[in-house]
Amino acid sequence: MTKFDEATQAIRVDENTYDVCLDSGYSIGGPLNGGYLMAVILRAVVDASPHAHPVTTGAQFLRAPRPGPARVRLEQIKTGRTATMTRATLVQDDRSFIETLVTTATLADVAPDWMDGPPVVMPPLEECVRLPDPKPESNMTLNAQMEMAFDPPTIGWLDGRPTGRPEARAYFRMAEPQDPDPYVLALAVDALPPVVFSAGERGWAPTVDLTWHLRALPAPGWLTLLGSGRMISDGWFDEEVEVRDSTGRLIAQSRQLARVGRG
């Protein structure tokens, strides 16, 4: 079991309740990363489901939970031969923090009938760059859990040269050797810096709603994350992420709506 597996572990209390412990190692300067929190919830949902894979997850982030004990409460809405739909709520101190609707199914490892080609060609890994280590007082512990190598123009905002477009592109893998799985993908779809950074915005950008789809089971190796946005308006922005595995296959898609950062 890897450290990530331990940090997302869900322990069954009864058929509708799981105990979890939210790990402070997935902090983004105070709040816990939303992808990590989804992975925790999905561990419980999949364990209680007759199907093996979370093919679609819609999450509403009501408030930010703190590290420590919490519970995932489940309500199975419908189950069938090919899919099960579950409402799952992350609860801490008897308050709801994240509400999700999750559909589980069992994906076969088959070639797609049709797939669009990669919309962006990434530079070779050796030509990509890594973000500098965060200052200890920043409480950005998430960075230590993963390795990311960025397409250089998309992190020009670091030295005051944003591209002016909402975008982010990077290679991704866990810091501890681990083949990607659906729970790693839940983290990956929310691992990029907010795409509005490249458009010139800064500050924590809290996610309000995030939906992601598991399209196929990933091959071992580096993942490629391709992030973009369509509109920034009135303090809100959207972010879409495509995840490709080491073979170039589309394996996950996400879209989120978030607040533009403050400060």
C-alpha positions as CSV (number, residue, x, y, z in Angstrom):
1,M,0.0,0.0,0.0
2,T,1.4,3.4,-1.0
3,K,1.2,6.6,1.1
4,F,-1.5,7.8,-1.2
5,D,-3.5,4.6,-0.7
6,E,-3.2,5.1,3.0
7,A,-4.2,8.8,2.8
8,T,-7.4,7.9,0.9
9,Q,-8.3,4.8,2.8
10,A,-12.0,4.4,3.8
11,I,-13.0,2.0,6.6
12,R,-16.5,0.5,6.5
13,V,-18.6,1.2,9.6
14,D,-21.8,-0.1,8.1
15,E,-23.3,-0.4,4.6
16,N,-23.9,3.4,4.4
17,T,-21.1,4.8,6.5
18,Y,-17.3,4.9,6.1
19,D,-14.7,6.4,8.4
20,V,-11.8,8.4,6.8
21,C,-8.9,10.5,8.0
22,L,-8.1,13.5,5.9
23,D,-4.3,13.8,5.4
24,S,-2.6,17.2,5.9
25,G,-0.1,16.2,3.3
26,Y,-2.5,17.3,0.5
27,S,-2.8,20.9,1.5
28,I,-2.7,23.8,-1.0
29,G,-1.7,26.5,1.4
30,G,-4.4,25.7,4.0
31,P,-7.3,24.0,2.3
32,L,-7.0,20.4,1.2
33,N,-6.9,19.8,-2.6
34,G,-10.3,19.0,-4.1
35,G,-9.0,16.1,-6.2
36,Y,-7.6,14.4,-3.1
37,L,-10.9,14.8,-1.3
38,M,-12.8,13.3,-4.2
39,A,-10.4,10.3,-4.1
40,V,-11.2,9.8,-0.5
41,I,-15.0,9.8,-1.2
42,L,-14.6,7.5,-4.2
43,R,-12.8,4.9,-2.1
44,A,-15.9,4.5,0.0
45,V,-18.3,4.6,-3.0
46,V,-16.5,1.9,-5.0
47,D,-16.1,-0.3,-1.9
48,A,-19.9,-0.3,-1.4
49,S,-20.7,-0.7,-5.1
50,P,-20.9,-4.0,-7.1
51,H,-19.0,-2.2,-9.9
52,A,-15.3,-1.5,-9.9
53,H,-14.8,1.9,-11.4
54,P,-16.1,5.5,-10.7
55,V,-17.0,6.5,-14.3
56,T,-18.5,9.9,-13.5
57,T,-18.3,12.0,-10.4
58,G,-20.1,15.4,-9.8
59,A,-19.0,17.2,-6.7
60,Q,-20.3,20.4,-5.0
61,F,-17.7,21.9,-2.6
62,L,-19.8,23.5,0.2
63,R,-16.9,24.4,2.5
64,A,-13.3,23.4,3.1
65,P,-12.8,20.5,5.6
66,R,-9.8,20.4,7.9
67,P,-7.3,17.5,8.2
68,G,-8.4,14.8,10.6
69,P,-11.3,12.4,11.1
70,A,-14.3,12.6,8.9
71,R,-17.0,10.3,7.5
72,V,-18.5,9.5,4.1
73,R,-22.2,8.8,4.2
74,L,-23.7,6.9,1.2
75,E,-27.1,6.7,-0.3
76,Q,-27.5,4.2,-3.1
77,I,-30.0,5.7,-5.5
78,K,-30.1,3.0,-8.2
79,T,-28.2,-0.1,-9.0
80,G,-28.3,-2.3,-12.1
81,R,-26.4,-4.7,-14.2
82,T,-24.1,-2.1,-15.8
83,A,-24.1,0.9,-13.4
84,T,-24.8,2.0,-9.9
85,M,-25.6,5.6,-8.9
86,T,-24.7,6.8,-5.4
87,R,-25.0,10.0,-3.4
88,A,-22.0,10.4,-1.2
89,T,-21.5,13.2,1.4
90,L,-18.3,14.0,3.2
91,V,-19.2,14.9,6.8
92,Q,-17.1,16.4,9.6
93,D,-18.5,17.5,13.0
94,D,-22.0,16.6,11.7
95,R,-21.7,19.2,8.9
96,S,-21.7,18.4,5.2
97,F,-18.6,19.6,3.4
98,I,-18.8,18.0,-0.1
99,E,-21.9,16.5,-1.8
100,T,-21.3,14.2,-4.7
101,L,-23.2,12.0,-7.2
102,V,-21.2,9.1,-8.4
103,T,-21.9,6.5,-11.1
104,T,-19.8,3.4,-10.9
105,A,-19.5,0.8,-13.7
106,T,-16.9,-1.8,-14.7
107,L,-14.7,-0.8,-17.6
108,A,-13.0,-3.3,-19.8
109,D,-9.5,-2.8,-21.0
110,V,-10.3,-2.4,-24.7
111,A,-9.2,-0.2,-27.5
112,P,-11.6,2.7,-28.2
113,D,-14.0,2.5,-31.2
114,W,-13.0,6.1,-32.0
115,M,-10.9,8.8,-30.3
116,D,-9.9,12.3,-31.2
117,G,-6.2,13.0,-31.4
118,P,-4.3,15.0,-28.8
119,P,-5.3,18.7,-29.2
120,V,-1.9,19.9,-28.0
121,V,1.5,18.5,-28.7
122,M,3.6,18.6,-25.5
123,P,7.4,19.2,-25.6
124,P,9.6,16.2,-24.6
125,L,9.7,15.7,-20.8
126,E,13.3,16.8,-20.6
127,E,12.4,20.2,-22.1
128,C,9.7,20.8,-19.5
129,V,10.3,22.6,-16.2
130,R,9.2,22.1,-12.6
131,L,7.8,24.6,-10.2
132,P,10.2,25.8,-7.5
133,D,9.8,24.2,-4.1
134,P,7.3,26.2,-2.0
135,K,8.4,28.0,1.1
136,P,7.9,25.9,4.3
137,E,5.6,28.6,5.7
138,S,3.3,28.4,2.7
139,N,1.8,25.0,3.8
140,M,1.8,23.8,0.2
141,T,2.3,20.2,1.2
142,L,0.6,18.8,-1.9
143,N,3.6,19.5,-4.0
144,A,5.6,16.8,-2.2
145,Q,3.1,14.1,-3.1
146,M,3.5,14.4,-6.9
147,E,5.9,15.2,-9.7
148,M,4.9,17.6,-12.4
149,A,6.9,19.0,-15.4
150,F,5.3,21.9,-17.1
151,D,5.2,23.1,-20.7
152,P,7.3,26.3,-20.1
153,P,5.0,29.0,-21.6
154,T,2.1,27.9,-19.3
155,I,4.0,28.8,-16.1
156,G,5.4,32.1,-17.4
157,W,3.3,33.8,-14.7
158,L,6.0,32.8,-12.2
159,D,8.2,35.6,-13.4
160,G,5.6,38.0,-14.6
161,R,5.2,36.7,-18.2
162,P,1.7,35.1,-18.3
163,T,0.5,34.1,-21.8
164,G,-2.8,36.0,-21.3
165,R,-4.8,32.8,-21.9
166,P,-6.3,30.5,-19.3
167,E,-4.1,27.4,-19.8
168,A,-1.9,24.9,-18.0
169,R,-0.1,21.8,-19.4
170,A,2.1,19.3,-17.6
171,Y,3.3,15.8,-17.2
172,F,2.2,14.2,-13.9
173,R,3.0,11.2,-11.7
174,M,2.9,10.4,-8.0
175,A,6.1,11.1,-6.1
176,E,6.1,7.6,-4.7
177,P,6.2,5.0,-7.5
178,Q,2.7,4.0,-8.2
179,D,0.9,3.1,-11.4
180,P,-2.0,5.5,-12.1
181,D,-5.5,4.2,-11.2
182,P,-8.9,5.9,-10.9
183,Y,-8.1,7.4,-7.5
184,V,-4.8,8.9,-8.8
185,L,-6.8,10.3,-11.7
186,A,-9.2,12.0,-9.3
187,L,-6.2,13.8,-7.9
188,A,-4.7,14.5,-11.3
189,V,-7.8,16.3,-12.7
190,D,-7.4,18.9,-10.0
191,A,-3.6,19.0,-9.7
192,L,-2.7,21.8,-12.1
193,P,-2.3,25.4,-10.9
194,P,-5.5,27.3,-11.7
195,V,-5.6,28.1,-15.4
196,V,-6.4,31.7,-14.6
197,F,-2.8,32.1,-13.4
198,S,-1.7,32.1,-17.0
199,A,-4.3,34.7,-17.8
200,G,-2.7,37.0,-15.2
201,E,-4.8,36.3,-12.0
202,R,-3.3,35.1,-8.7
203,G,-4.4,33.8,-5.3
204,W,-6.3,30.7,-4.1
205,A,-9.1,29.9,-6.5
206,P,-11.7,27.8,-4.6
207,T,-13.6,25.2,-6.6
208,V,-17.4,25.4,-6.3
209,D,-18.4,22.5,-8.7
210,L,-16.2,19.8,-10.4
211,T,-17.4,17.0,-12.6
212,W,-15.0,14.4,-14.0
213,H,-15.3,11.3,-16.1
214,L,-13.1,8.2,-16.2
215,R,-13.0,7.2,-19.8
216,A,-10.5,4.3,-19.8
217,L,-8.1,2.5,-17.5
218,P,-4.7,4.1,-17.7
219,A,-1.4,2.5,-18.8
220,P,1.6,2.7,-16.5
221,G,3.8,5.7,-16.7
222,W,3.6,9.5,-16.8
223,L,0.2,11.2,-17.4
224,T,-0.3,14.3,-19.5
225,L,-2.6,17.0,-18.2
226,L,-4.0,19.5,-20.6
227,G,-5.9,22.4,-19.0
228,S,-7.8,25.3,-20.5
229,G,-10.6,27.7,-19.8
230,R,-13.3,29.4,-21.9
231,M,-14.3,32.4,-20.0
232,I,-13.3,34.6,-17.0
233,S,-16.1,36.9,-15.9
234,D,-17.5,38.6,-12.8
235,G,-15.2,36.8,-10.4
236,W,-15.8,33.3,-11.9
237,F,-13.8,31.1,-14.3
238,D,-14.2,27.6,-15.8
239,E,-11.4,25.0,-16.2
240,E,-11.4,21.9,-18.4
241,V,-8.7,19.2,-18.1
242,E,-8.0,16.3,-20.4
243,V,-5.8,13.5,-19.1
244,R,-3.9,11.3,-21.4
245,D,-1.9,8.2,-20.4
246,S,1.6,7.3,-21.5
247,T,0.2,5.8,-24.8
248,G,-1.6,9.1,-25.6
249,R,-5.0,7.6,-24.9
250,L,-7.7,9.9,-23.4
251,I,-8.4,8.4,-20.0
252,A,-10.2,11.2,-18.0
253,Q,-11.9,14.5,-18.6
254,S,-13.0,17.2,-16.1
255,R,-14.7,20.6,-16.0
256,Q,-15.0,22.8,-12.9
257,L,-16.4,26.2,-12.0
258,A,-14.3,28.2,-9.6
259,R,-13.9,31.6,-8.1
260,V,-11.1,33.9,-9.3
261,G,-8.4,34.1,-6.6
262,R,-8.2,36.9,-4.2
263,G,-4.8,38.4,-3.4
